[in-house]
Amino acid sequence: MDRTSQAVQRQIAAMGAQVFEVGLFKPSAQEEGQAVMIPRTWDRDTLLRSIPWLRLQNADGRNIYVRPKGEHDLSLVDDLTAESLKRMKLTGFSPAVVVETSPGNFQAWLKHPRPLPREVSTLVARRLAEEFGGDRGAADWRHFGRLAGLTNRKPKYLNEAGLFPYVQLVEASGGPYPQGSRFLEAIYVQHEIDLRSREREHERAAMAPKEIQRQIKSIEDFRSNPRYGGDATREDLAFAIYALAHGLDTGRITSTLRSRDLSHKGDDKRQTQYVERTLAKALRVMDGRTL
């Protein structure tokens, strides 16, 4: 197997998606009467079988990009330095894939513990870009990254010998980063705060000044909301934050959280501890503290 095929196969395996979107981009193609972007949607095996065609298109001047199709468990951080990558690893954010797109410039794919909804995925990508000095303009839930083993055809990288640099696969562990669960929990909490804030602003704008009393949502409103994907822990935390923000006392919130079957948490003591932890997290959020 040649080096290009090896690099593509390792990158695709490490990314772990079943279906990929591939983009073949050539800015000058319009002048030649061709499509600037040629899109393809392929499963893993089809992508690997298409490597010879991708090489041909790459040699004809097209840059080759890849991303998972649909919602997924990856975030791309673009335009990183070697120092940024080192800091990511030291702080528990080791990438599943690292690609050197041009000499000294890197892209990193981080793998989360689970697939993320689109809005949350974009928030995560932006937070990672801000934290590690990546390109915030490239931080969203479905941004393309370069496919390793092929050349970077940007004119500025053409060397004196008339050659373009290869996109190098630096790492392909494929594993989730250690801080994944803790980091995502903080993102989800902040997302919930932002949603509540927007809802309150909307309510205030829609109400006449005399309408001070508001109809408080019940916990069933959160349990039936597809936003939480049936994750009861997220539903409970979201309700607790919402209830505190709307003036419900902790006793009422506690009894409401106990209204669902918590037997899977263990005995009564463990159930009580779960409810107390959920309420404590919500209180810390309301106090403006981190989790």
Secondary structure, 3 states (H helix, E strand, C coil): CCHHHHHHHHHHHHHCCCEEEEEEECHHHHHHCCCCEEEEEEEHHHHHHCHHHHHHHHHCCCEEEEEECCCCCEEEEEEECHHHHHHHHHCCCCCCEEEEEECCEEEEEEECCCCCCHHHHHHHHHHHHHHHCCCHHHCCCCCCEECCCCECCCHHHCCCCCCCCECEEEECCCCCCCCHHHHHHHHHHHHHHHHHHHHHHHHHHHCCCCCCCCCCCCHHHHHCCHHHCCCHHHHHHHHHHHHHHCCCCHHHHHHHHCCCCCHHHCCHHHHHHHHHHHHHHHHHHHCCCCC
